Amino acid sequence: MKLFRKVIFWCHLAAGVAAGLVILIMSVTGVLLAYERQITYWADTRGYQVQPPSPDAQRQGVEKLLEGVRAVRPGAATVTVRADPTAPAEVGFGREGTIFVNPYTGEVLGGGSTRVRAFFRSVTDWHRWLGASGEGTGRGVGRAITGASNFVFLFIVVSGIYLWWPRKWKKRLVRNVTWFKRGLTSRARNFNWHNTIGFWSAIPLFIVVLSGVVISYSWAGNLVYRVFGETPPAPRSAPGQPPANAGQQQRGAAERRDAGRPEELTAGSLDRLWALAEQQQQGWRSISLRLPAATEPTAVFTIDLGNGGQPQKRSQLTLDLKTGQVVRWEPFSSQTPGRRARSWLRFAHTGEAAGVVGQTVAGIASAGGAVLVWTGLALAWRRFRLWRAKGTRKPVSDGEAAGQDEDYRGDGL
């Protein structure tokens, strides 16, 4: 048992040293991205708050809003309206940005905050691809490194729980590795912080890192489905290849840009369909419509009861463009267990699945991960210095020897 613990300890240490820098980058950027959704929306709309002309004022129809936007910029892809009467409507252009519109007058208010969006885009590039931008090989290499480091981090978290586990459950020993102590030397403080922060952040870090592995690797995502006895969905495309429906997507975008509206639609059709979507589910906080291309027979609405990052509160409604009949209604509860788990893990990585509280916990856990890397590397560096000192027969100070003894008591060697 002692030999097994020793092997786990050295694997834990080697893994931390090998992937420590990348894990530190992902942890720090994870903290910066904790409230990305809320900060971006605040920055986008802080100058665009609208007031209803009267208490019983009705919003303009979706088609009226689109007319004003098309006069400024063609090629709209999505429309989003929020239940908040003071929130502007949003017309999205895919990766090309968003334009905000006064929902009562149809006045085009302007675009989003380019500086804030650029900041978070840069942070995301570092979090996912170590700063690589564009679609070249650099991003592929960065993704491979962060994916592998995230997988190593999962091993570090699991093995850290095993190494932390007290061999004797005595009050003093447990307190030493579950609470912060004062008056310690820097070496002893690193050991205390490494154990204490590791204890309190173990569960949220495990969820964040495990979901990161699922996001990074298709085989991990497929495994989620197989755990529930389901066949994984077909991959969208092979790595480095365009999506299977890329031609259809490009044609749809071109049709929206050139024609502006599907040929099948008559005046008021989108407004009629939107009214049906609003009646589909009470208590909605936002409704989004992906504008159909001329060849599409249906309109797809996303009805959200949450903050946009809670898949369990989001449903999808597909309506026939001509008749308005419901073609498909997909609330979260109607999905298979595997699909629900996969969707939940996607937003468990950011904590958004549990709302603001979950985001806060995920952000604190990411900060804890950064401290774990720092203290772990500090402890490893000191161990390396002591090893060199022994090899060259240099004298070892009392403080260093005491710190080494503290390490040995902690890792069980």
DACORRA-V996346 format. One line per field, one symbol per residue. ss: DSSP state (@ for helix, = for strand, . for the rest). burial: + if it has 16 or more other ideal C-beta (glycine too) atoms within 10 Angstrom, else -. A space follows every 10 residues. Layout:
# DACORRA-V996346
ss=???
burial=???
This chain:
# DACORRA-V996346
ss=.@@@@@@@@@ @@@@@@@@@@ @@@@@@@@@@ @@...@@@@@ @@@@@..... .......... .@@@@@@@@@ @@.....=== ==......== ==.@@@.=== =......=== =..@@@@@@@ @@@@@@@@@. ......@@@@ @@@@@@@@@@ @@@@@@@@@@ @@@@...... @@@@@@.... .....@@@@@ @@@@@@@@@@ @@@@@@@@@@ @@@@@@.@@@ @@@@@@@... .......... .....@@@@@ @@@@@@@@.. ........@@ @@@@@@@@@@ .....===== .......=== ====...... @@@======= .....===== .@@@..@@@@ @@@@@@@@.. .@@@@@@@@@ @@@@@@@@@@ @@@@@@@@@@ @@@@@@@@@@ @@.....@@@ @@@@@@@@@@ @..
burial=----+--++- -++-++--++ -+++++++++ +++++++-++ +-+++--+-+ --------++ +++-++-+++ ----++++++ ++----++++ +++----+++ ++++++-+++ +++--++-++ --+-++++++ -+------+- -++-+++-++ ++++++++++ --++------ -----++--- ------++++ +++++++++- ++-+++++++ ++++++---+ ++-++----+ -+-------- ---------- -+--++---- ++--+---++ -+++--+--+ ---+-+++++ ++++-+--++ ++++++++++ +++++++-+- +--------- ++--+--+++ ++++++++++ ++++---++- ++++++++++ ++++++++++ -++--+---- ---------+ --++-++--+ ++-
